[in-house]
Amino acid sequence: MKKETLHTELEKALIESKENEHYHNTYHFEQEYLSLIEKGNVKGLSDLFDNIPELVEGNVAADSLRQAKNILIASVTLITRSSIAGGLDIETAYQLSDSYIKEAERMSDPTEVLFLNRTAALDYAKRVSEAKIPGGMSREIFDCIQYISNHVNQRLSVTDLALSINMDRSTLSKRFKRELGFNISEFIMRRKLEEAKSLLHHTDKTVSEISEYLCFSTQSYFQNVFKKKYGCTPKDYRRNIREGNSRTVSI
């Protein structure tokens, strides 16, 4: 579409919306739910979705199915940015975005796409909650956290991390603890255990394979630290998930 034609269509749409008093009213709702995602507030987001006001969305497609898919694409794009701001690692956020958009494109029912949009928002919020990092961190510490998240399946040392962001090892350790309130080794372990939970839930890798993949020194050590953190063994966690057990495993 040529620029002149686009501007003509825009003016027609603006005139029509004013004449019919048909205005977009989604902005404040979007800001509220994006804020809840950035905070990792799953309960608040669920309550918000249960009490959605009457919204007037733009007409962005010729049919209801394409409309729903386009809205989901826009929504997931915004959600992705909010989740990264909330502490979710960049690669996970973008991979999730790709997965949800691909899943939506396979759907043929607008209602299913709308439900997927809600599912995506809650999924992102839960992941942000699990990976929550205090605000106000420096760019260097943010980059360090991203490096850890992207290399969680490797053996990581403070020296490796310091080299990755071009900082002195001692300086990095002190700044990490000062900005986040816990040391680097604690965070590395936290991310490895979060990854272990995801692998237990979404893959068929054995406990031994997961232990080896995440570079734990021994399977026994992996099982012990997992149980200390979550109150059950990796095997029990997987069984509870697959049996649909509603027992909450503390984060």
C-alpha positions in Angstrom: 0.0 0.0 0.0 1.4 3.4 -1.0 2.0 6.0 1.7 -0.8 8.3 0.3 -3.3 5.5 0.3 -2.3 4.5 3.8 -2.9 8.0 5.1 -6.2 8.2 3.3 -7.4 5.0 4.9 -6.2 6.3 8.3 -8.2 9.5 7.9 -11.3 7.6 7.0 -10.9 5.3 10.0 -10.4 8.3 12.3 -13.5 10.0 11.0 -15.6 6.8 11.2 -14.5 6.1 14.8 -15.5 9.7 15.9 -18.8 9.6 14.1 -19.7 6.2 15.7 -17.9 6.9 19.0 -16.1 3.7 18.6 -12.8 4.2 20.3 -10.0 1.9 21.3 -10.0 1.5 25.1 -7.4 -1.2 25.7 -4.4 0.9 26.6 -4.9 1.1 30.4 -5.9 -2.6 30.6 -2.7 -3.5 28.6 -0.6 -1.4 30.9 -2.0 -3.1 34.0 -1.5 -6.6 32.8 1.9 -5.9 31.4 2.9 -4.5 34.8 1.6 -7.7 36.5 3.7 -9.8 34.2 6.8 -7.7 34.8 6.2 -8.2 38.5 5.6 -11.9 38.1 2.2 -11.5 39.9 0.4 -14.6 38.7 -2.5 -14.3 41.2 -3.1 -10.7 40.3 -3.0 -11.4 36.5 -5.4 -14.3 36.9 -7.8 -12.1 38.9 -7.5 -9.4 36.2 -8.4 -11.9 33.4 -11.4 -13.1 35.4 -12.8 -9.5 35.5 -11.9 -8.1 32.1 -13.9 -5.0 31.3 -15.6 -4.6 28.0 -12.8 -3.8 25.6 -12.9 -2.2 22.1 -10.0 -3.6 20.0 -9.0 -2.4 16.6 -10.0 -4.1 13.4 -6.7 -5.7 12.3 -7.9 -8.5 9.9 -10.6 -9.4 7.5 -12.0 -12.4 9.5 -12.3 -13.3 13.2 -9.6 -16.0 13.1 -7.0 -13.8 11.6 -8.1 -11.0 14.0 -7.5 -13.3 17.0 -4.1 -14.4 15.7 -2.9 -10.8 15.0 -4.0 -9.7 18.4 -2.1 -12.6 20.0 1.0 -11.7 18.0 0.9 -8.1 19.2 0.1 -9.2 22.8 2.9 -11.8 23.0 5.4 -9.2 21.6 4.5 -6.8 24.4 4.5 -9.6 27.0 8.0 -10.7 25.9 9.5 -7.3 26.5 7.8 -7.0 29.9 9.0 -10.4 31.0 12.6 -9.5 30.1 12.3 -6.3 32.1 11.0 -8.4 35.0 14.1 -10.7 35.0 13.3 -13.5 32.6 16.3 -14.4 30.5 16.2 -13.0 27.0 16.6 -16.3 25.1 13.8 -18.0 27.0 11.5 -15.0 26.5 12.0 -15.0 22.7 11.8 -18.8 22.3 8.5 -18.7 24.2 7.3 -16.0 21.9 8.2 -18.0 18.8 6.5 -21.1 20.3 3.2 -19.4 21.2 3.0 -17.6 17.8 3.6 -20.9 15.9 1.0 -22.6 18.0 -1.5 -19.9 17.3 -0.9 -20.1 13.6 -1.8 -23.8 13.7 -5.2 -23.1 15.3 -8.4 -22.9 13.4 -10.8 -21.6 16.2 -10.7 -18.0 17.3 -11.8 -19.0 20.8 -8.8 -21.3 21.1 -6.5 -18.5 20.1 -8.0 -16.1 22.7 -7.5 -18.8 25.4 -3.9 -19.3 24.2 -3.3 -15.6 24.6 -4.3 -15.8 28.3 -2.3 -19.0 28.8 0.8 -17.3 27.4 0.4 -14.3 29.7 0.1 -16.5 32.8 3.0 -18.7 31.6 5.3 -15.7 31.2 4.2 -14.3 34.6 4.9 -17.6 36.3 8.4 -17.8 34.7 9.2 -14.2 35.8 8.1 -15.0 39.3 10.5 -18.0 39.4 13.3 -15.9 37.9 12.6 -12.7 39.7 15.5 -10.4 40.0 15.4 -7.1 42.1 15.1 -4.0 40.0 17.8 -1.3 39.6 20.6 -3.6 38.6 23.4 -2.3 36.4 23.9 -3.3 32.8 27.0 -5.3 33.7 25.1 -7.4 36.3 22.1 -7.8 33.9 24.5 -9.1 31.2 26.1 -11.5 33.8 22.6 -12.9 34.6 21.8 -13.4 30.9 25.1 -15.2 30.4 24.4 -17.6 33.3 20.9 -18.3 31.9 22.2 -19.0 28.4 25.0 -21.3 29.7 23.2 -23.0 32.5 24.1 -26.4 31.0 27.8 -25.7 31.4 30.3 -25.6 34.3 30.3 -21.9 35.3 32.9 -20.1 37.4 33.1 -16.5 38.6 36.2 -16.2 36.3 34.2 -17.3 33.3 31.5 -14.7 34.1 34.0 -11.9 34.7 35.6 -12.6 31.3 32.2 -12.6 29.6 31.5 -9.0 30.7 35.1 -7.8 30.8 35.2 -7.2 34.5 37.6 -8.1 37.3 36.6 -11.3 39.2 36.7 -9.7 42.6 34.8 -6.6 41.5 32.1 -8.7 39.9 31.6 -10.8 43.0 31.2 -7.7 45.2 28.9 -5.9 42.8 26.7 -9.0 42.2 26.2 -9.4 46.0 25.7 -5.7 46.6 23.1 -5.3 43.8 21.1 -8.5 44.2 21.6 -9.6 47.8 23.0 -13.0 47.1 26.2 -14.4 45.7 26.9 -15.6 42.2 27.2 -19.3 43.1 23.8 -19.2 44.8 22.3 -17.7 41.6 23.9 -20.3 39.4 22.5 -23.1 41.5 19.1 -21.5 41.5 19.0 -21.3 37.7 20.3 -24.9 37.3 17.5 -26.1 39.6 14.9 -24.1 37.7 16.1 -25.6 34.5 16.0 -29.0 36.0 12.3 -28.5 36.9 11.5 -27.5 33.4 13.3 -30.5 32.0 11.6 -32.9 34.4 8.2 -31.3 33.4 8.6 -31.0 29.6 11.1 -33.6 28.5 11.6 -37.4 28.9 15.3 -37.0 29.9 16.1 -39.3 32.8 17.2 -37.9 36.2 20.7 -39.1 35.3 20.7 -37.3 31.9 19.4 -34.1 33.5 22.1 -34.2 36.2 24.8 -34.7 33.5 23.3 -32.1 31.2 23.4 -29.5 33.9 26.9 -30.4 35.0 26.2 -31.5 38.5 29.2 -33.4 40.0 27.1 -36.5 40.7 23.5 -37.6 40.3 23.4 -38.0 44.1 24.4 -34.4 44.7 21.8 -33.2 42.2 19.1 -35.2 43.9 20.1 -33.8 47.3 20.1 -30.1 46.4 16.9 -30.5 44.4 15.1 -32.1 47.4 16.5 -29.4 49.8 15.2 -26.7 47.5 11.8 -28.1 46.6 11.0 -30.6 49.3 10.9 -33.7 47.0 13.2 -35.7 44.8 13.4 -35.0 41.0 11.7 -38.4 40.4 8.8 -37.5 42.8 8.5 -34.0 41.3 8.0 -35.6 37.8 5.6 -38.1 39.1 3.5 -35.4 40.8 3.4 -33.4 37.6 2.4 -36.3 35.4 -0.2 -37.6 37.8 -1.8 -34.1 37.9 -1.0 -33.8 41.6 -2.1 -30.3 42.7 0.4 -30.3 45.6 2.3 -27.0 45.4 6.1 -27.3 45.3 7.5 -24.1 46.9 9.7 -21.9 44.8 
